[in-house]
Amino acid sequence: MDYLVRATAADAQIRGFAVTTRETVETARVFHNTSPVATAALGRLLTAGTMMGVMMKGEKDVLTLQVRGDGPIGGLTVTADSRGHVKGYAVHPEVILHARADGKLDVGGAVGNGVLSVIKDLGMKEPYVGQCELQTGEIGDDLTYYFATSEQVPSSVGLGVLMNRDNTVRQAGGFVIQLMPFTPDEVIDRLEQKLSQVKSVTSMLDAGMTPEQILEELLGEFGLEINEREQVGYHCDCSKGRVEKALISIGKKELQDMIHDGKPIEVNCHFCNKNYTFEVDELKELLVRASH
């Protein structure tokens, strides 16, 4: 079961999140039939989205993370809510790349140079949009940079996905550690030193460490307080009704063209690959609704 833990340390001057997302990432892999490097890239972004989603306060708040690069994967999109639900897709899920010299999957090579966008729909008139250039395309470094530049919150983001030999997901998870304003320099220095010595997220997960143990490893010496634990998971809320609304919104002319073709149309959900078929009669009904 995938779950997330929130915690504070150093008298609430540090806040931390850690999550295990193996089932989430495996679900995405099955939906999209992703290659190993695409599984790792999408898995890292899904893991980050899960943690950044629960940072939002409102019940209906929605977060979208978009990575657009010039690498062969084309781009990644992840959407999350504040209740631990997340979904996402890669533009080219089939991309195959050689491993890096150190044997790791080359996520940075798959993503390439480009832009990370963070879009938060908090129920205001306009969504908040923050953007930064990709630093390495490895996702964790890029989000660390995003938090520092766009949100002015010094953070450390660690994300990892480990594959089995049969290309299923063996481990996935991550952490976000953030400094609150007015944290004294000595605490910051100690934390930086601690984080520089930490093993990779994948090695911690592969050693069987839980989110609680990962936070204990990172923040134990700062007086860690685990605040809450919540279930998270891959969740696509598409439905025929939602697709109907989308079809109505494309306009009468397009609907008329589809009806004129005289063939049923199939609409595919990007997030879970489910297909919705609309017969010509159903399209005619949608045209009537679009005309009102």
Buried (B, 14 or more C-beta within 10 A) or exposed (E): EBBBBBBBBBEEBBBBBBBBBBBBBBBBBBBBEBBBBBBBBBBBBBBBBBBBBBBBEEEEBBBBBBBBBEBBBBBBBBBBBBBBBBBBBBBBBEBEBEEEEEEBBBBBBBBBEBBBBBBBBBEEEEBEEBBBEBBBBBBBBBBBBBBBEBBEBBBBBBBBBBBEEEEBBBBBBBBBBBBBEEBEEEBBEBBEEBBEEBEBBBEBBBEEBBBBBBBBBBBEEBEBBBEEEEEBBBBBEBEEEEBBEEBBEEEEEEBBEBBEEEEEBEBEBBBBBBEBEBEBEBBBEBBEEBEE
